[in-house]
Amino acid sequence: MNQETNSKKNASQSARRLMLPAIVFGLLVSQAALAGGNGDAAVGGGLGGVLGNVVGGQVGGSTGAAIGAGVGGAAGGAIAAPKRSRTEAAIGGGLGAAGGSVVGNSLGGSTGSAIGAGLGGAAGGAVGNNLGSDSGHSHSGGGHKHSKKHHNKNH
């Protein structure tokens, strides 16, 4: 029983040690998205993905890490995106972070999972934001509707 307690304590300490490097790495890599003008949603999706991944991994292992990354990436992308493209940034950040977490976990364990969640959340948030703000043609229901009625002024 003492060995099991030590094992859990060591896993918790290693997860805490990995959190800061994963966040820093996610921020560094998300700088590529800043060049495209999608910086806020990318940083939000990346940070949310990393933090959600670490917290979810503490609570529910690799499955919890993927779920946490998805929720965190979606929240971070939506909060950081401009009003006109929040839905797209949330979807992109959530899907990117969750997918990155799963792929990263298979390649590099919990560290790879956190890094993958950060990268996926940043990329997904940037792509979603870009899709939502392309020429004002958002299909998320937030765009302006144009009336096709012709008003005849010569009655």
N, C-alpha and C positions, 0 to 999 in steps of 0.2 A: 504494500500500500504506500509506503514511503517513496518507493521508486516511481510509482505512478504520479504522485504529487510533484516530485522533482521534474518529471517529464513535462507536465503541464506548465510548471513555473518556467522552465527553460524555453518552451515554445512561446509563452507569452512575452518573455524578455526579448527573444529574437524577433518577434513581430514588431515590438516597439522600436527596436534598433533599426529595422528595415523601413519604418514609416518615413522618416525624414529623407533618407537617400532616394526613396521612390518618389516622393513629392518633388524634390529638387530635380531629379532626372525628368519627370513629367513636365515640369516648368521649362526646362532647357529645350526639350524636344518640341514643346508647343510653340516655341518661338518661330518655327517655320510657318505655322499658321498665321502668326501675326503679320507676316509679310503680305499675305493675301487679304488683309483687311478684316479678318474674322477673328481677331485676337481675343476679344472678351469671351465669346462663346467657346472658343477652343480652350482657353485657360480654365473657364468654369467647368466645362465638361471633363477636362483632364484632372483637375483637382478633386472634383466630386467623385470621379471614377476611382481615383487612388484611395481617397478617404473611405468611400463606401466599401471598397475591396478589403481594406485592412480591418474595418469594423465588422463587416460581414464574415470575414475569415475567422475572426475571434469568436463569433457567435455560432457559426454553422459550417466551418470547414470550407472546402473548395466550392461547394454548392452555395453556401452562404456568401462567400466572397464574390461569386459571379452575380448573385442577386443584388448584393450590396453595391457592387460596382455599377450595375445597370441603374439602380435607383439614384445613386449618388451622381452618376454622369448625367442622367436626365435632369435632376434638380439643378446641378451646376450649370448645365447648358442653358436651361430655361431662365435662370436667374440672371445670367450674364449677357444673354442675347438682347438685342433691341426688341421693342414691343412687337414689331411687325413680323418677326420670325422666331418667336419663342417656341411655338409648337414644333417647328422643324428642328430647331437646335436641341430641344429636349429629346425628341425621338432619335436624332443622330447621336447625341452624347450618350444616351442610355444604351442603345444598341451597340455602339462602338466600344463603350467601356465593358459591357458584359461579354461581348465577343473577344475583346482583347484579354480579358481576365481568363477566359477558358483556354485560349491559345497560349497565353503566357504561362499558365499553370502547367500545361502539358510540356512546355519547353524548359521551364526553369523553376518549378515549384512555386512557393508562396512569393518569393521575390519576383520571379517572372510574371506571376499573376498580377502583382501590384503595378509593375512597369507596363505590362500589356493593357491594364485597365486605364492607366494614365494616357498612354499613347492612343488607344482606341477612343477614349472619351474626348480627347483633344481633336483628333481627326474627325470624329463623328459630329461633334459640336460645330466645328468649322464648316464642314460640308452641309450640315443641316441649316446653319445660319445663311450660308451662301445660297442654298436653294430657296429659302424663305424670302430672301431679299432681292432676288433676281428681277430687276425691272418692275418691281411692284406686282408681279403676277403670282402672288401667293394663293395656294389652293387650300389653305387651312381654314377658310371661313372668315378670316379677318380682313379680306380685301374689300374694296369698294365695288358695289354693284352698279352697273350702268343701265339706266332705263332706255328702252328702245322706242319709247313713245315720241312721236313728232308733234310738237306743239305748233299748231297752225295759228299764226297771229292775224291772219286775214279772215275774220269771221264775217 
